[in-house]
Structure formats: structure tokens, C-alpha cells
């Protein structure tokens, strides 16, 4: 069993799990490091390039952790929307006849 779950059903993905907490904890670090690193990089400071690189790596890790859950939830909503549009189309056709 891996540390990070990569396959989700829409119902499972809608629940709070450790993956959500991991994303919550590391996301502020990624944004701050990218912001500070970019600002310092514009002044050509070596530390800025290092911070920017670390921020980018943390951002990639964050997307690796949370993206499968977001895709599963999105697929679930798309399925519900297709069903709703089919039902709406049936109702609309009945009113036209």
C-alpha cells in the first residue's frame, strides 16, 4: 500500500482524507516560496533561484497528491450533469408534444 492513494471513486474523493491535509499543509509553503523566490530571482540572488526551485518542487508534489481526488470529483459531477441534461431533455420533449 502506498503512502498516497491515487485511485478514487467520486464518493470516496468527497470525504476528507490525509491527502487533503497534506495539500492544506504544503500549499501555503509552495505559494510563499514561489513568491519570495521569484522576487529574489528578479534581483538575480542565488538564494532566490533556490527558493523558487523548492517552491516549484513542492507545488508539483501538491498536485501529485490532490489531483486524483479533484479528477474523481469532477468526473462525478460531469456524470450527474449528463444525467440531469438527459432528464431535462425528456421533460422538454414532453412539453413540446
matplotlib code that plots the C-alpha trace (Angstrom):
import matplotlib.pyplot as plt

x = [0.0, 1.4, 1.6, -0.6, -3.8, -4.1, -7.4, -10.7, -14.4, -16.3, -17.9, -14.6, -13.0, -15.7, -14.6, -11.7, -8.6, -4.9, -4.3, -6.4, -4.5, -1.2, -2.3, -3.6, -0.2, 2.1, 0.2, 1.0, 4.7, 4.6, 2.9, 5.2, 8.4, 7.4, 6.6, 9.7, 11.9, 10.5, 11.1, 14.6, 15.3, 14.4, 17.3, 19.5, 20.1, 21.2, 19.0, 16.0, 16.6, 16.9, 13.7, 11.9, 13.1, 12.0, 8.6, 8.1, 9.0, 6.6, 3.9, 4.4, 4.2, 0.9, -0.6, 0.5, -1.3, -4.5, -5.1, -6.5, -9.2, -10.1, -10.4, -12.6, -14.9, -15.1, -16.0, -18.8, -20.2, -19.9, -21.8, -24.6, -24.7, -25.2, -28.0, -29.6, -29.4, -30.9, -33.8, -34.3, -34.4, -37.1, -39.2, -38.7, -39.8, -42.9, -43.9, -43.4, -45.7]
y = [0.0, 3.4, 6.5, 8.5, 7.0, 7.6, 6.0, 7.4, 7.0, 10.2, 9.3, 8.5, 11.6, 13.8, 12.8, 14.5, 12.3, 12.6, 13.7, 16.8, 17.6, 17.1, 19.6, 22.0, 22.0, 22.2, 24.6, 27.8, 26.8, 26.4, 29.8, 31.7, 30.0, 30.7, 34.4, 35.1, 33.0, 34.8, 38.2, 37.4, 35.8, 39.0, 40.6, 37.7, 36.5, 32.8, 32.1, 33.3, 30.7, 28.0, 29.1, 29.2, 25.7, 24.4, 26.1, 24.5, 21.1, 21.5, 22.6, 19.6, 17.3, 19.1, 18.5, 14.9, 14.4, 16.2, 16.0, 12.4, 13.4, 16.5, 14.5, 11.9, 14.6, 16.3, 13.1, 12.5, 16.0, 15.6, 12.3, 13.9, 16.8, 14.5, 12.6, 15.9, 17.2, 13.9, 14.2, 17.9, 16.9, 14.3, 16.9, 19.4, 17.0, 16.0, 19.7, 20.2, 17.4]
z = [0.0, -1.0, 1.2, -1.2, -2.6, -6.4, -7.3, -6.1, -6.6, -6.6, -3.3, -1.6, -3.0, -1.5, 2.0, 3.9, 4.0, 4.8, 1.2, 1.8, 4.9, 3.1, 0.4, 3.0, 4.9, 1.9, -0.3, 1.7, 1.6, -2.1, -2.7, -0.3, -1.6, -5.2, -4.4, -2.4, -4.8, -7.8, -6.2, -5.2, -8.6, -10.3, -8.4, -9.5, -6.0, -5.9, -2.8, -4.9, -7.5, -4.8, -3.1, -6.5, -7.3, -3.9, -4.3, -7.8, -6.4, -3.5, -6.0, -8.2, -5.1, -4.0, -7.4, -7.4, -4.1, -4.7, -8.5, -8.5, -5.9, -7.9, -11.1, -9.5, -8.0, -11.4, -13.2, -10.7, -11.3, -15.1, -14.8, -12.7, -15.2, -18.2, -16.4, -15.5, -19.1, -20.4, -17.9, -18.8, -22.5, -21.8, -19.9, -22.7, -25.4, -23.5, -23.2, -26.9, -27.9]

ax = plt.figure().add_subplot(projection="3d")
ax.plot(x, y, z, "-o")
ax.set_aspect("equal")
plt.show()
